[in-house]
Amino acid sequence: MSEPSQWAAPWTAVVLGAVAALGLGAWAVAATDPPGRLLVGLAALAVLAVTAVGAFARPRLRVDDAGLALRGVTGTRRWPWEHIDAVRVVRMRRMGLPAAYLEVEARDGAPDAVPTDRLLVLGRLELGTDPVDVAESLQRHRARAGRRAAGRPDLEGEHPERDEDDEHGGDPPDGPEPGPRV
């Protein structure tokens, strides 16, 4: 069995969010024009809500040999590895800057029920680290769980993308025998 891994927003970001919410709240109270007071007050509430999620939904994402758990303000949702269809990192540009997001495709429901597909999207701030590193960890846990389900031993230091029975890394079909490895 491997150690569970978990990720959450860094506490410094949570504290800065609380300070920003308090500052915006004070600005809303001190504002003299009603539309400005309303807009700054709404911004303060939005920052406070995001800060509350970062503070109370800890750890936000947790994986172990049994599956994946995503924690929110209202509770924790769990998916076994058999219900995880894909784990990938999506890269895009936001306001001219590169950004990466972790995407996890999961299926809800009991085996006899109609499955409901879910797309979980988590960013760097929610995870507290680079989504690429989190995706690699999820892939390792998922591969380990798949090998266990297939009755294959869980070997340390192996590569999940390489078949452990294939010592040459895969020969091309109907191709020539590979030469000696250097």
ZIVENZI-V193806 format. One record per residue. N is the residue number from 1. SS is DSSP state (@ for helix, = for strand, . for the rest). PSI is psi in whole degrees, 0 to 359 (NA if undefined). NEAR is the number of other ideal C-beta (glycine too) atoms within 8 Angstrom. Layout:
n=N ss=SS psi=PSI near=NEAR
n=N ss=SS psi=PSI near=NEAR
This chain:
n=1 ss=. psi=140 near=2
n=2 ss=. psi=163 near=8
n=3 ss=. psi=143 near=4
n=4 ss=. psi=150 near=7
n=5 ss== psi=145 near=9
n=6 ss== psi=153 near=8
n=7 ss== psi=145 near=12
n=8 ss=. psi=165 near=13
n=9 ss=. psi=142 near=12
n=10 ss=. psi=146 near=7
n=11 ss=@ psi=329 near=6
n=12 ss=@ psi=321 near=6
n=13 ss=@ psi=323 near=11
n=14 ss=@ psi=315 near=12
n=15 ss=@ psi=316 near=8
n=16 ss=@ psi=323 near=8
n=17 ss=@ psi=319 near=13
n=18 ss=@ psi=318 near=11
n=19 ss=@ psi=317 near=8
n=20 ss=@ psi=319 near=10
n=21 ss=@ psi=318 near=13
n=22 ss=@ psi=318 near=8
n=23 ss=@ psi=315 near=8
n=24 ss=@ psi=323 near=13
n=25 ss=@ psi=318 near=11
n=26 ss=@ psi=321 near=8
n=27 ss=@ psi=320 near=10
n=28 ss=@ psi=321 near=11
n=29 ss=@ psi=323 near=7
n=30 ss=@ psi=346 near=6
n=31 ss=. psi=144 near=9
n=32 ss=. psi=336 near=5
n=33 ss=. psi=134 near=6
n=34 ss=@ psi=317 near=5
n=35 ss=@ psi=320 near=6
n=36 ss=@ psi=319 near=9
n=37 ss=@ psi=318 near=12
n=38 ss=@ psi=312 near=8
n=39 ss=@ psi=316 near=8
n=40 ss=@ psi=325 near=12
n=41 ss=@ psi=319 near=11
n=42 ss=@ psi=321 near=8
n=43 ss=@ psi=320 near=9
n=44 ss=@ psi=318 near=13
n=45 ss=@ psi=320 near=9
n=46 ss=@ psi=315 near=8
n=47 ss=@ psi=322 near=12
n=48 ss=@ psi=320 near=12
n=49 ss=@ psi=316 near=8
n=50 ss=@ psi=321 near=9
n=51 ss=@ psi=321 near=13
n=52 ss=@ psi=320 near=9
n=53 ss=@ psi=316 near=10
n=54 ss=@ psi=329 near=15
n=55 ss=@ psi=322 near=9
n=56 ss=@ psi=338 near=7
n=57 ss=. psi=69 near=10
n=58 ss=. psi=133 near=9
n=59 ss=. psi=147 near=8
n=60 ss=. psi=317 near=12
n=61 ss== psi=134 near=15
n=62 ss== psi=134 near=11
n=63 ss== psi=146 near=12
n=64 ss=. psi=192 near=10
n=65 ss=. psi=338 near=8
n=66 ss=. psi=329 near=6
n=67 ss== psi=208 near=12
n=68 ss== psi=141 near=13
n=69 ss== psi=131 near=11
n=70 ss== psi=122 near=9
n=71 ss== psi=135 near=12
n=72 ss=. psi=187 near=9
n=73 ss=. psi=326 near=6
n=74 ss=. psi=351 near=3
n=75 ss=. psi=190 near=5
n=76 ss== psi=134 near=7
n=77 ss== psi=136 near=8
n=78 ss== psi=145 near=7
n=79 ss== psi=128 near=12
n=80 ss== psi=160 near=8
n=81 ss=@ psi=333 near=13
n=82 ss=@ psi=340 near=5
n=83 ss=@ psi=3 near=11
n=84 ss== psi=115 near=14
n=85 ss== psi=327 near=7
n=86 ss== psi=147 near=7
n=87 ss== psi=123 near=11
n=88 ss== psi=164 near=7
n=89 ss== psi=130 near=10
n=90 ss== psi=127 near=8
n=91 ss== psi=138 near=7
n=92 ss== psi=177 near=7
n=93 ss== psi=132 near=7
n=94 ss== psi=120 near=6
n=95 ss=. psi=40 near=4
n=96 ss=. psi=358 near=4
n=97 ss== psi=144 near=6
n=98 ss== psi=141 near=6
n=99 ss== psi=148 near=10
n=100 ss== psi=141 near=12
n=101 ss== psi=143 near=12
n=102 ss== psi=127 near=16
n=103 ss== psi=132 near=12
n=104 ss== psi=123 near=12
n=105 ss== psi=122 near=12
n=106 ss== psi=153 near=13
n=107 ss== psi=132 near=11
n=108 ss== psi=169 near=9
n=109 ss=. psi=158 near=8
n=110 ss=. psi=162 near=4
n=111 ss=. psi=329 near=4
n=112 ss=. psi=350 near=3
n=113 ss=. psi=165 near=6
n=114 ss=. psi=123 near=4
n=115 ss=. psi=146 near=8
n=116 ss== psi=123 near=7
n=117 ss== psi=142 near=9
n=118 ss== psi=144 near=8
n=119 ss== psi=113 near=8
n=120 ss== psi=125 near=10
n=121 ss== psi=121 near=8
n=122 ss== psi=136 near=12
n=123 ss=. psi=180 near=11
n=124 ss=@ psi=320 near=10
n=125 ss=@ psi=320 near=8
n=126 ss=@ psi=325 near=12
n=127 ss=@ psi=336 near=16
n=128 ss=. psi=6 near=10
n=129 ss=. psi=179 near=8
n=130 ss=. psi=127 near=8
n=131 ss=@ psi=335 near=14
n=132 ss=@ psi=317 near=8
n=133 ss=@ psi=321 near=8
n=134 ss=@ psi=318 near=14
n=135 ss=@ psi=320 near=12
n=136 ss=@ psi=318 near=8
n=137 ss=@ psi=318 near=10
n=138 ss=@ psi=319 near=13
n=139 ss=@ psi=320 near=10
n=140 ss=@ psi=313 near=9
n=141 ss=@ psi=318 near=14
n=142 ss=@ psi=318 near=12
n=143 ss=@ psi=319 near=10
n=144 ss=@ psi=318 near=12
n=145 ss=@ psi=323 near=12
n=146 ss=@ psi=321 near=9
n=147 ss=@ psi=320 near=10
n=148 ss=@ psi=318 near=10
n=149 ss=@ psi=330 near=8
n=150 ss=. psi=359 near=6
n=151 ss=. psi=18 near=4
n=152 ss=. psi=146 near=7
n=153 ss=. psi=153 near=4
n=154 ss=. psi=102 near=8
n=155 ss=. psi=139 near=6
n=156 ss=. psi=145 near=4
n=157 ss=. psi=11 near=3
n=158 ss=. psi=163 near=7
n=159 ss=. psi=123 near=4
n=160 ss=. psi=336 near=9
n=161 ss=. psi=351 near=4
n=162 ss=. psi=135 near=8
n=163 ss=. psi=127 near=5
n=164 ss=. psi=344 near=7
n=165 ss=. psi=347 near=4
n=166 ss=. psi=101 near=8
n=167 ss=. psi=345 near=4
n=168 ss=. psi=2 near=6
n=169 ss=. psi=11 near=5
n=170 ss=. psi=119 near=6
n=171 ss=. psi=147 near=7
n=172 ss=. psi=145 near=5
n=173 ss=. psi=135 near=4
n=174 ss=. psi=27 near=3
n=175 ss=. psi=174 near=5
n=176 ss=. psi=158 near=3
n=177 ss=. psi=137 near=4
n=178 ss=. psi=150 near=6
n=179 ss=. psi=180 near=4
n=180 ss=. psi=145 near=3
n=181 ss=. psi=141 near=4
n=182 ss=. psi=NA near=2
